[in-house]
Amino acid sequence: MYYAMSYVFDADWSYRGAYMEKRHGVAPVHASEALRDPWRVVLDPDPSSKSGRGIRVIGETATGRLLTVIVMRASVVTYGVNGWDANERDTRLYLETNEGQKP
């Protein structure tokens, strides 16, 4: 199931932020911007999550970069797991979900 404009996210990137930046060129500050996008799309659970605990968020940064960000909730903390530039499928889902909604 996916949701648009639901959830309020910020993530703790202390464990995986450096990995994400090195591997995918996404700085934690940009991933957090995508998590706070008011038109973000949230897939909970992430359909690609092996554990079923991952949450996929597709959101736009302040500079217009569309990112796919994976987070995981652990009690009261939401941990950032990974993030990358949105692929064609995630881009299409973001655009279709927000069609006619964004100014």
C-alpha positions in Angstrom: 0.0 0.0 0.0 1.3 3.5 -0.7 0.4 6.8 0.8 1.0 10.3 -0.4 1.5 13.1 2.1 1.3 10.9 5.1 3.8 10.2 7.8 6.3 12.8 9.1 9.8 11.6 8.7 13.3 12.4 9.7 15.9 9.8 10.0 19.0 9.0 12.0 21.7 8.6 9.4 24.6 7.9 11.9 24.9 4.2 10.8 24.3 4.3 7.1 24.8 7.9 5.9 28.4 7.7 4.9 27.7 4.4 3.0 24.8 5.9 1.1 26.8 9.0 0.2 29.8 6.9 -1.0 27.8 4.3 -2.8 25.0 6.4 -4.4 26.2 10.0 -4.1 23.3 11.0 -1.9 24.2 13.0 1.2 22.1 12.4 4.3 20.9 16.1 4.3 19.4 15.5 0.8 17.8 12.2 1.8 16.2 14.0 4.8 14.9 16.7 2.4 13.2 14.0 0.3 11.7 12.5 3.5 10.2 15.9 4.4 8.8 16.6 0.9 5.1 17.4 1.5 4.2 15.5 -1.7 6.4 12.4 -0.9 5.0 9.0 -1.6 5.4 6.4 1.1 5.3 2.7 0.5 4.9 0.9 3.9 6.1 -1.7 3.8 8.6 -1.3 1.0 7.6 -4.0 -1.6 11.3 -4.9 -2.0 12.0 -5.2 1.7 13.1 -8.7 2.6 12.3 -8.3 6.3 9.0 -6.4 5.7 10.2 -3.7 8.0 11.6 -1.3 5.4 9.7 1.8 4.3 10.2 3.3 0.9 9.8 7.0 0.5 10.0 8.8 -2.9 10.5 12.5 -2.5 12.0 15.6 -4.0 14.9 17.6 -2.6 15.0 21.4 -2.6 17.0 21.4 -5.8 14.4 19.2 -7.6 16.3 15.9 -7.4 13.9 13.0 -7.0 15.2 10.4 -4.5 14.1 7.0 -3.3 14.9 6.7 0.4 14.7 3.6 2.5 14.1 3.9 6.3 13.3 1.5 9.1 11.6 2.2 12.3 13.0 0.7 15.5 10.8 1.6 18.5 11.0 5.4 18.7 13.8 6.0 16.2 13.6 6.0 12.4 16.9 4.9 10.9 18.0 5.9 7.5 19.0 2.8 5.6 19.8 3.9 2.0 18.9 6.3 -0.7 19.5 6.8 -4.4 18.1 8.7 -7.4 14.6 7.5 -8.2 14.4 4.9 -11.0 11.8 5.1 -13.8 9.2 3.2 -11.8 9.5 5.3 -8.7 9.5 8.5 -10.7 6.3 7.5 -12.5 4.6 6.6 -9.2 5.6 9.9 -7.7 4.3 11.9 -10.7 1.1 9.9 -11.1 0.3 10.1 -7.3 0.8 13.9 -7.3 -0.8 14.6 -10.7 -2.8 17.8 -10.3 -1.7 18.2 -6.6 1.6 20.0 -6.8 1.7 23.7 -7.6 
